[in-house]
Each structure stands twice: as structure tokens, then as C-alpha cells.
Amino acid sequence: MAEEYKRQTQYAPQIRVVDQSGGRAISRALGQAAALERDAEAKLVQSIAGVGKEVDKARAKSAVDNFAVEFEEVEIQDDDGKIQNIKRPKPINRPLFFTDEAVKLFDSFAISKAKAQIGLELDKEAMNIANKIKYDIGGTSDDFNGLMTPIVEAYAEQLPSSYKPILDITMQEIQAQHANSIDAYHQKLQVEKNSAEAEELDDMMRQKISLALSSNQFSKTEELLKEQEQRLDMMEKTSPYGAKFAKRNLESNKALFKFYQQ
């Protein structure tokens, strides 16, 4: 029996070219997926950095709240070799932070606190020395600066380099303030001394003029009045209070001379 004929499946008509736009779509989809993944990673990194930044700022604020300058007692030597016992700040150490923003936050507040605390302690040292210069030694601002300079240097060497420019100004202002007060006090004493001397000399001059007038020595009186006028010019520059007294005395002597002439 003859083998039954089998219909042959025709494959050729079923074969067609696939549109390449499907491959491009897949490529785009893969690219978008990769971009989304990178964006997600970037956002995750930013989120982690943001959290770290906030944590760093919180650490900086906590460090500022707890910041205080500690002091220690030390011995220093002045220019004359004398030993002084002073309190100076212990080294100021800045905490480590991860961001520049936290560093700036800490430094801005810490410097303000350090200025107040260091300034207060240095002012105490300066006040003690200024009183010693005024009332015990009777010296000038040069004597004061000679004693204060090693103290200021002892303070400065304990400060972070970034803090020194600001804190140095504070220390210089305190030193200058007390030095000026010593000069003012010294000048006041000198004026009082000059005034006392002026009053004594004017009293003597008045006696000489009265004696000359009572003896009708008018030419001698004129010489004494001229001498008194010259002294008045000098005193107006050196002793304002004494000059006022001398001027009143001179006017009184001139009036007395005029009376005798008449």
C-alpha cells in the first residue's frame, strides 16, 4: 500500500522581518532604568550626606554649649627676671567636624565665648598690675607694659592659630586701656604737684611785690610782674589749674600796683 501523502508545512510564508524599532525601545527602556538607578543612588547619597550634615551641625551646637576656657596657674618671668604667678588659659582645642559649615558654626560662637572669658581673666591681671604701678611703684605705662607683655605672650601661645588675630586684638585693647589709665593718673599727680608748687611760688611772688610796693620800688615791682607773666605762660602749658590760680594772683598784683601808683 502506498504511503499516504503528507501535507508539507510551508514555513517560508510564516517568516517575516521583525521591526527594529522594538530593539530600540528595549535599549531606551534599559537606559531609562539605568538612569533611574543612578538618580536613586545620587538621592540616597544626598540623603545620607544631608543626615550627616545635620548630625555634624548638632554636634557643633552641643560643643559650643559645653565650650569653656579652662585656666591654669603658672609662673612666668618678666624682663627684669622677676617671677610672677598668673592664671593663663589652657590650650584651646577645636573638636573635629566633617563639614566646613559645622567648623564655621563652632568657631563663630567659640571665639565669642573665648573673648569674653579670656578678656575677663586678663583684665583682672592687668588691673592688679595697674594698681601696683599707680599706688605702690608710682611708675608709668612703660613700667606697666614691661610687666604685662610676658603675660599677654603666655596667653597668646595657648590659642589656636585661627583664633589669635581676633583674641590678640582683645588683649591689646585691655593692655592699652590700663596703660592709658596709668598715664592719666601719673599726669594727674604731676598736675597736682605743679599746682601746689605754683601756688607756693605765687604766694612768695605776692609777698615780694607787696614788699617792693610798700618801699615805693616801682621798677622792681614791674620786673616782678613781668617775671610772673612769663611763669603764667609756661604754666598754661604744664598746669592748667595752677595757671588759673597764677592768673588771678597776677591780676590782683597788677591791681595793687595800680593802686600804689595812684
URZICOR-V522359 format. One record per backbone hydrogen bond with DSSP energy under -1.0 kcal/mol. NH is the residue of the N-H (numbers start at 1). CO is the residue of the C=O. E is the energy in kcal/mol with one decimal. If there is no record, write none. Layout:
nh=NH co=CO e=E
nh=NH co=CO e=E
//
This chain:
nh=14 co=11 e=-1.2
nh=15 co=12 e=-1.3
nh=22 co=19 e=-1.4
nh=24 co=20 e=-1.6
nh=25 co=21 e=-1.9
nh=26 co=22 e=-1.9
nh=27 co=23 e=-2.4
nh=28 co=24 e=-2.7
nh=29 co=25 e=-2.6
nh=30 co=26 e=-2.7
nh=31 co=27 e=-2.6
nh=32 co=28 e=-3.0
nh=33 co=29 e=-2.2
nh=34 co=30 e=-2.3
nh=35 co=31 e=-2.6
nh=36 co=32 e=-2.8
nh=37 co=33 e=-2.0
nh=38 co=34 e=-2.4
nh=39 co=35 e=-2.8
nh=40 co=36 e=-2.4
nh=41 co=37 e=-2.3
nh=42 co=38 e=-2.7
nh=43 co=39 e=-2.7
nh=44 co=40 e=-2.2
nh=45 co=41 e=-2.6
nh=46 co=42 e=-2.9
nh=47 co=43 e=-2.6
nh=48 co=44 e=-2.6
nh=49 co=45 e=-3.0
nh=50 co=46 e=-3.0
nh=51 co=47 e=-2.4
nh=52 co=48 e=-2.6
nh=53 co=49 e=-2.7
nh=54 co=50 e=-2.3
nh=55 co=51 e=-2.5
nh=56 co=52 e=-2.3
nh=57 co=53 e=-2.3
nh=58 co=54 e=-2.3
nh=59 co=55 e=-2.2
nh=60 co=56 e=-2.3
nh=61 co=57 e=-2.5
nh=62 co=58 e=-2.3
nh=63 co=59 e=-2.4
nh=64 co=60 e=-2.2
nh=65 co=61 e=-2.4
nh=66 co=62 e=-1.7
nh=67 co=64 e=-1.1
nh=72 co=88 e=-2.8
nh=74 co=86 e=-2.8
nh=76 co=84 e=-2.8
nh=78 co=82 e=-2.6
nh=81 co=78 e=-1.8
nh=84 co=76 e=-3.3
nh=86 co=74 e=-2.6
nh=88 co=72 e=-2.6
nh=90 co=70 e=-3.9
nh=92 co=158 e=-1.8
nh=103 co=99 e=-1.7
nh=104 co=100 e=-2.6
nh=105 co=101 e=-2.2
nh=106 co=102 e=-2.5
nh=107 co=103 e=-2.8
nh=108 co=104 e=-2.4
nh=109 co=105 e=-1.4
nh=110 co=106 e=-3.0
nh=111 co=107 e=-2.6
nh=113 co=109 e=-2.1
nh=114 co=110 e=-2.9
nh=115 co=111 e=-2.8
nh=116 co=112 e=-1.8
nh=117 co=113 e=-2.6
nh=118 co=114 e=-2.9
nh=119 co=115 e=-2.0
nh=120 co=116 e=-1.9
nh=121 co=117 e=-1.8
nh=122 co=118 e=-2.8
nh=123 co=119 e=-2.2
nh=124 co=120 e=-1.4
nh=125 co=121 e=-1.8
nh=126 co=122 e=-2.7
nh=127 co=123 e=-2.5
nh=128 co=124 e=-2.2
nh=129 co=125 e=-2.0
nh=130 co=126 e=-2.8
nh=131 co=127 e=-2.4
nh=132 co=128 e=-1.7
nh=133 co=129 e=-2.5
nh=134 co=130 e=-2.6
nh=135 co=131 e=-2.7
nh=136 co=132 e=-1.5
nh=137 co=132 e=-2.6
nh=138 co=133 e=-2.1
nh=139 co=133 e=-1.5
nh=144 co=140 e=-1.7
nh=145 co=141 e=-3.0
nh=146 co=142 e=-1.9
nh=147 co=143 e=-1.2
nh=148 co=144 e=-2.2
nh=149 co=145 e=-2.4
nh=152 co=148 e=-2.6
nh=153 co=149 e=-2.4
nh=154 co=150 e=-1.9
nh=155 co=151 e=-1.9
nh=156 co=152 e=-2.7
nh=157 co=153 e=-1.9
nh=158 co=155 e=-1.7
nh=159 co=156 e=-1.6
nh=163 co=160 e=-1.3
nh=164 co=160 e=-1.4
nh=167 co=163 e=-2.3
nh=168 co=164 e=-3.2
nh=169 co=165 e=-1.1
nh=170 co=166 e=-1.5
nh=171 co=167 e=-2.3
nh=172 co=168 e=-2.5
nh=173 co=169 e=-2.4
nh=174 co=170 e=-2.1
nh=175 co=171 e=-2.3
nh=176 co=172 e=-2.7
nh=177 co=173 e=-2.5
nh=178 co=174 e=-1.9
nh=179 co=175 e=-2.1
nh=180 co=176 e=-2.6
nh=181 co=177 e=-1.7
nh=182 co=178 e=-1.9
nh=183 co=179 e=-2.1
nh=184 co=180 e=-2.5
nh=185 co=181 e=-2.2
nh=186 co=182 e=-2.9
nh=187 co=183 e=-2.5
nh=188 co=184 e=-2.3
nh=189 co=185 e=-2.3
nh=190 co=186 e=-2.0
nh=191 co=187 e=-2.8
nh=192 co=188 e=-2.6
nh=193 co=189 e=-2.3
nh=194 co=190 e=-3.0
nh=195 co=191 e=-3.0
nh=196 co=192 e=-2.4
nh=197 co=193 e=-2.3
nh=198 co=194 e=-2.6
nh=199 co=195 e=-2.7
nh=200 co=196 e=-1.9
nh=201 co=197 e=-2.6
nh=202 co=198 e=-2.8
nh=203 co=199 e=-2.1
nh=204 co=200 e=-1.9
nh=205 co=201 e=-2.6
nh=206 co=202 e=-2.6
nh=207 co=203 e=-1.9
nh=208 co=204 e=-2.1
nh=209 co=205 e=-2.5
nh=210 co=206 e=-2.5
nh=211 co=207 e=-2.3
nh=212 co=208 e=-2.5
nh=213 co=209 e=-2.7
nh=214 co=210 e=-2.4
nh=216 co=213 e=-1.9
nh=217 co=212 e=-3.1
nh=218 co=216 e=-1.3
nh=221 co=217 e=-2.0
nh=222 co=218 e=-2.4
nh=223 co=219 e=-1.9
nh=224 co=220 e=-2.1
nh=225 co=221 e=-2.4
nh=226 co=222 e=-2.3
nh=227 co=223 e=-2.2
nh=228 co=224 e=-2.1
nh=229 co=225 e=-2.1
nh=230 co=226 e=-1.9
nh=231 co=227 e=-2.0
nh=232 co=228 e=-1.9
nh=233 co=229 e=-1.9
nh=234 co=230 e=-1.6
nh=235 co=231 e=-2.4
nh=236 co=232 e=-1.9
nh=238 co=234 e=-1.1
nh=239 co=235 e=-3.5
nh=243 co=239 e=-2.5
nh=244 co=240 e=-1.7
nh=245 co=241 e=-1.8
nh=246 co=242 e=-2.6
nh=247 co=243 e=-2.5
nh=248 co=244 e=-2.1
nh=249 co=245 e=-2.2
nh=250 co=246 e=-2.6
nh=251 co=247 e=-2.5
nh=252 co=248 e=-2.1
nh=253 co=249 e=-2.4
nh=254 co=250 e=-2.4
nh=255 co=251 e=-2.2
nh=256 co=252 e=-2.1
nh=257 co=253 e=-2.4
nh=258 co=254 e=-2.5
nh=259 co=255 e=-2.0
nh=260 co=256 e=-2.1
nh=261 co=257 e=-2.1
nh=262 co=258 e=-1.7
//
